[in-house]
Amino acid sequence: MATGWGSLLQDEQQLEELARQAVDRALAEGVLLRTSQEPSSSDVSFILMHRIPSVNGSQFSFPLLMAILVVSYAPFTLFPSLVPSALLEQAYAVQMDFNLLVDAVSQNAAFLEQTLSSTIKRDNFTAHLFDIHKQVLKEGIAQTVFLGLNRSDYMFQRNADGSAALKQIEINTISASFGGLASRTPAVHRHVLNVLGKTKEAAKILSNNPSKGLAMGIAKAWELYGSANARVLLIAQEKERNIFDQRAIENELLARNIHVIRRKFEDVSEKGSLDQDRRLFMDDQEVAVVYFRDGYMPSHYSLQNWGARLLLERSCAVKCPDIATQLAGTKKVQQELSRSGMLEVLLPGQPEAVARLRATFAGLYSLDMAGKDTCDEQARGTSASNQSHRAC
């Protein structure tokens, strides 16, 4: 039965029942995370226990079976978010511009060095990344194919006249997550609306399968590498709660007969190798593409892991992303891109793309105390990622 939104939002009992149904549907659809208590396992564990009390000297044994749930539903909104169609189309139109901008930054070694010079002096993590970048450039880049799987994060700004404007908060250039779970979420929201009898609203929820699109990108890189027996190497964390999101992409690749092997940085350090042509091998299997779902935070690296990252970057496997693209996603680069005229330098002869990009910029200010520089009044903010705020 259809329910008015006003009365629904005030009916706590109905909301609780609706939430229970939504959670059940999310579990059925596979909108899942491993629990924080068991981040390395997807099993439902059963523990057999025996309680043996003593009563007047007699022993009694009671077998008890206790289940420990190690997967749960991923957080999601009870209702879908309303997105104005014009803003959705704007986000579609500008995404290629952002991708090209990130690529232009990653290929401009001088821009990266100049922009990150102050950050490198103060931040060891960025310094380590940039040191590997310099080593790779000195030796010579072994692979000319680069793969970027970028995720743009937006918020809506309400203008003085009441209209909404699309403002990009950041663009994630490494380990961009939730493409797999997002592919399953529309079915959950359709179910919620159908339960409420709001079938017309349910029909307006767009189908979305980003895991297929992400897999298509990896598949194209694998194809360009040119070895039918080569594997995709997914660099994963040992304690990975977001495993099901990653598996969705792996399953899409397997449907194309492209096999994925999951390894940690430590595994690469122990069993990874390069041949004389810098082809990458892992457990004697040639690797065509390295897909990073780890390596975006300082805590992900030990001295051993830094060595593994250098080995991967030196190889002729296609990296997703290569280390220059990861550097292009730092906040200092984001701040520099907001300066007046900078987009024109990086994207020469593309005034339409520059205008589309600037239309999404939000306020951004430097943390450099010496210069006290702020963003240009005409071009505030931009879209690179904050390395320390990334879901796996």
Buried (B, 14 or more C-beta within 10 A) or exposed (E): EEBEEEEBEEEEEBEEEBEEBBBEBBBEBBBBBBBEEBBEBBEEEEEEEEEEEEEEEEEEEEEEEEEEEBBBBBEBEEBBEEBEEEBEEBBEEBBEBBBBBBBBBBBBEEBBBEBBEBBBEEBEBBEBBBBBBBEBEEEEEBBEBBBBBBBBBBEBEEEEEEEBBBBBBBBBBBBBBBBBBBBBBBBBBBBBBEBBEBEEBBEEBEEBBBBBBBBEBBBBBBBBBEEEEBBBBBBBBEEBBBBBBBBBBBEBBBEEEBBBBBBBBEBBBEEBEBEEEBBBBBBEEBBBBBBBBBBBBEEBBEEEBBBBBBBBBBBBBBBBBBBBBBBBBBBBBBBBBBBEEBBEEBBEEBEEBBEBBBBBBBEBEBEEEEEEBEBBEEBBBBBBBBBEEBBB
